[in-house]
Amino acid sequence: MRLVFLGSPEAAVPSLEALVAEHDVVLVVTQPDRRRGRGSELVPTPVKAAALRHGLRVTDRVDDVLDADAELGVVVAYGRIIKPHVLDALPMVNVHFSLLPRWRGAAPVERAILAGDDRTGVCLMRVDVGLDTGDVFAQREVPIDNEISASDLTMQLAELGADLLATTLRGGLGAGRPQEGEPTYAAKIDPGELRLDLSRPPEELVRVVRLGRAWTTANGKRLIVWRARVVGVRFDPLEVQPEGKGRMTAEQWRRGVGAGAELGT
């Protein structure tokens, strides 16, 4: 099958690799290169880097899809709204990292963790003009380990989604089924949500830490908390990063720069 692939981050790469192995990927659409690091060099998205390794044609202009002569578009964490005129020209499916209609939107993995969900999964769905409202062709479900980070869960779902995509395309999409149940929406995580409000229950604080780059203050300086646990009724950091320094165990921090410091001060 002649396909167009639309995706950007590392979590989209497994699906691209799965498609390249079995189909003719005639075009890859991704976000533009961005400046990163101290030298501010332009860096391609992980999807672009993977596509170039395979010698695929790459663009950051979604309207190039219109002239690609493809049969189907596959979207995985592309990061932009696909406009109706493009959807009118080419049918598209999306690998979405939740059990729809729960957690439609930009941050389904993070919102599932914050809500304390005990399960999640991936859906292969039809892309339409709504926000993740299309019919579902296939889905798989997995439990959420109560210690797994958002980044690790995302990559777990990325691999699961790639396999689901390949398997479903092999057998044919079929008609799909309408989504059933009450929708919930996964808004993008606001930076302010990563600040640890130490008045909250410790279970909630640990969930925030699992998102990555959660922070509080100690002696007036920012302290990133990378890992934490609940001990009784207490929130207990395990790995931290003081302002201007590298990551270290909380014990090392308390013995050194954090000696005598209290979280939230």
RASUL-V435950 format. One record per run of one state. SS is the DSSP state (A for helix, B for strand, O for the rest). FROM is the first residue (numbers start at 1). TO is the last residue. If there is no record, write none. Layout:
{{SS:FROM:TO} {SS:FROM:TO}}
//
This chain:
{{O:1:1} {B:2:7} {O:8:9} {A:10:22} {O:23:23} {B:24:29} {O:30:33} {B:34:36} {O:37:40} {B:41:43} {O:44:45} {A:46:53} {O:54:57} {B:58:59} {O:60:61} {A:62:67} {O:68:71} {B:72:76} {O:77:83} {A:84:89} {O:90:91} {B:92:96} {O:97:103} {B:104:105} {O:106:107} {A:108:114} {O:115:118} {B:119:126} {O:127:135} {B:136:143} {O:144:149} {A:150:171} {O:172:176} {B:177:177} {O:178:184} {B:185:186} {O:187:190} {A:191:194} {B:195:195} {O:196:201} {A:202:211} {O:212:213} {B:214:218} {O:219:220} {B:221:231} {O:232:233} {B:234:242} {O:243:246} {B:247:249} {A:250:255} {O:256:262} {B:263:263} {O:264:265}}
//
